[in-house]
Amino acid sequence: MTSSIVANVSLLYADLPVLERLQAARVAGFDLVESWWPFDTPSPSNEDVDALLRAIDEAGVRLVALNMYAGDMAAGERGVLSHPGREVDLQRSLASTARIAQHTGCTHFNALYGLRIHGVSDEAALDVAVTNLRRAAAALEGATFLLEPLSSAANVGYPLESLDDAERVRARAAAQGIDSIRLLFDSFHLSSNGRDLEREITRHAARIAHVQLADDPGRGAPGTGHIDFVGVLRTLSEVGYSGRIAAEYAPGAQTVSARAIEAALGLDREVAE
């Protein structure tokens, strides 16, 4: 397997201001980072985007994955991709997303689907999601868009609970000529939903383009719960997965460093890009 460990700077360093987290990741031994949407609005100012890009450059890290605008996460929103009436918000965010992509070379963008809305059928929500994915693909040529199942216990009303659920959205988009959609495998969310992680990998190997690791229960560091990460990583290797592997967990008192995470996963620094 030829993946590198990616630091998720939204969870690993949540006690620091957003722009300081990038330097913290570099000091901890990470070369690669990913992030949730780092702004409070879908259309941040040029100055705010410039500050983010400058912080990435100064830290000497590479941004390899970014969540698209996902609504007000602090208030409980979990994406707006499928929400009628929020198309303008998502569209407005694409200009900043494109600037970030052009500057950093980031190609992977997580499009959180959004919670179910009372009075909106799953079929209508799917139509909205596919329309938004088409617009995003047009705005970010060459990008890969990721669909992520989330824990149903922690995100009540989120329709994508398994990779099968995410695959149905991807397949609908593909049927309409949108071929840049792939799946995101997150060990915590899928385990929390009672999924067999190795089976999920094997079943969807050809469509998984990004992996995030956290233990279950608790979404802590690998080794704090019951997930068999040796088995997960072995299965990823067996199916030929060569994408990124991100540490996206709430660290608590655990040491946050590239070396500590690799040790917890049974990896070493020979795992390369």
N, C-alpha and C positions, 0 to 999 in steps of 0.2 A: 504494500500500500504506500502511496507517495503523497500523503496528506500532511499538512502542517497544522499545528494547533493555533487556533485563532482566538484572541481575547475579545470577549464581548464586553465592551466598555460601558454598557448601560447597566449591567448587573455586577460585574466584578469590582467596579470602583464607584459604586453609587453614592458613597459618602463624600466624593470629591465633586467640585464644579465640573461641568461637562467637558470643557476644553482642557482641564488639567488631567483628565483620565487618560488621555492619549500618551502623555509623557510618563504617567505611572505605569502604563502597560509596557512601554519601552524599557523602563528601569527594571521591570520584573522579568525581562527577557523575551518579550513577545516582539516579533517583527510584523505580524499581521493582526488586524483588528476588524471588528464588525460593530455595528451600532443600531439601536432603534432610531426612529426619526428624532433628530437631536434638537428640534425647534418646537416652540409652543404654538406655532401657527403653520398653516399649509403654505404660506407665502412669506418666508422670512426675508428680511431686508438684505440687500447686497452686502452690507457691512457685516451682518451676522454670518452669512455664507462665507465671506472672505475670512472672517476670524476662525471659522472651523477649518477651512483649507490651510490657513497659515499654521494652525496648531498641529495638523496632521504632518505638514512638511517639517516643522521644527522638531517634532517628536521623532521623526525618522521612521515612522511606521507606514504600512500600506493598508488602506481601507479596501477590504475584499467583499464585504456584504453590508447592505444597508436596508433597514425597514423603510418602506414607503410611508407616506403620511397615513396615520392610523386613527385619526380623530383624537379626542381627549382621553388618553389612556388613564390619566389620574382619576378621571371621573367614571371610568369603567368601560369606555369604548374600546373595542378590539378590532379596529379596522373599519373602513367605509367602502371597501371595494364593491360590496353587494347592496349598498344602501341607496335607494332612489332618493333624489333630492340632494345628495352629497357629491354628485358628479363634478360640480364646479370646484369644490374644495380639492378634490383629487387632481383635477386638471390644473389648477393653479399651482399645485405643489410640483408639477413635473418640470417646470423651468428650473427651479433650484436643484432638483434631482439630477437633471441633465448637466448642470454646471458642475456638480460634485463628481458625476461620472466622468466627465471630460477631463477634469483636473487630476483625478486620482486613478483613473483606469478601472474603477469599480464596475463590475458587470453583473453582480447578483443582487436582486432587489426583492425583498420579502413583502408580498402584497397580502396583508392580513385581511381576511374575508369580511369580518364584521358580524356582530350578533344578529340573531333573528329580530325582525321588527314586527310588532303586532299589526296585523292586517296586510302584510306583504307575504305572498306565497313563496315557497322555496324556489319555484320555477321562475317567478318574476325577479326574485333576487339574483338568480343565476344569470338571467338575461342582462341585468345591470352589470354584474361582475364581468361578464364576457365583453360587453361594450367598453368598460373601463380598461380591461386588459388590452383590447385592440388599440385604444388611444395611447396607453402607456408604451406599447410596443412601437407605435409610430413615432413617439417622442424620444424614445431611447433605443435607437437602432443598434442591434447587436447585443442587447442586454438579455439576461435570463431572469424571468420572473418566477418567484417561488410561492407555492401554496403550502401553508403550514396548519396541520391539525393542532388544536389546543385542548388542554385539560377541561373536560366538561364540568368537573367539580369546582374548579377555580374560575371558569368562564362560562357561567350558565347561559345557555341560549346560543352558543357558538356552534354552527352547523357542521363544521369539519372536525370529526372526532378520530378519524383514522386516515391512513393513506388511501384507502378505497374511496372515502368521501372526497379527498382532494383530487384524486384521479378522475372522478366524474366531472369535476369542473375543468380540469386540464383537457380531458377528452372532448368536452363540448367546445372549448376554445379551439382545439386542434381541428375539429370538424368544420370550423368557420375560417380556417386558414391561419390561425395564430399558433405558430409552432415554437414559440420561445418560452413556454410555460413548463416548469418542472416542479418536483415535490421536495419539501423540506422535511427531513427526518429529525424529530426532537425526542430524545429518549425519555425525558421526564413526562412530557405531555402524553405520549403514546402509552407509556407504562401506567400512568395515572388513569387512563381510560381502559385499562385491562387488556391492552393489546400484547400479543406475543411479538417482541421486538425483532427477533431473528426471522420470524415468518414475514413480518412487514418488510424487512430488508429484501429477503429473497423474492417475495411476490412483486415488489416494485423496483427492483434493482436498476432497471434500464432508465427509470424516470427520476431517481433520487439525484439531486444536484447539490445538496448542501446538508450537512449533519451538525446538529447541536447536541451537546451532552450535558446532562445534569441528572442527579440521582433522584430516586423516588422511594419513599415519600420525602417531602420537604424541599425539593428542588435545590439541594445542597451539592457540595462537591462530590465527585465520584468516590465511593467508599463510605459515604454517610448513610446510604440506604441499601436497598436489596437488589438493585440492577446488576446483572452479570456483564460488566463492561468487557471482560475478556471475550465472552461469547459474542457480544455485539461487534467488537472490532474484528474478531476472527471472521464473522459472517460478512462484514463489509469487505474485508480482504478477499474472501472467497468469491464474491460476486464481481470483483474487479473495480470496486469504488475507488476513484482517484481524485475526488473533490476535496473540499476543505472540511476540517473537523473543528468546530468551535466549542470553547468552554463558555457555556451560557448558564451560569448557576449563581445562586446567592451564597457567597462564601462564608458568611458568619465569621467564626474565629479561625477558619482555615487559612493557611498560607496561600497567597495568590502569586504564583510565579510559574513561568513556563515549565521549569524543571519539576516543580512539585506536581503539576497537573500531569505531565508525562509519566512521572513515577507512579501516580495513582492509577493511571490507565495502563501501565505496563509498557509504555513506549520509551524511546530514547531519542536523542538528537539526530540520529540517522534518518528519522522520518523527515523527508524533505519535500519541497514544493514539487 
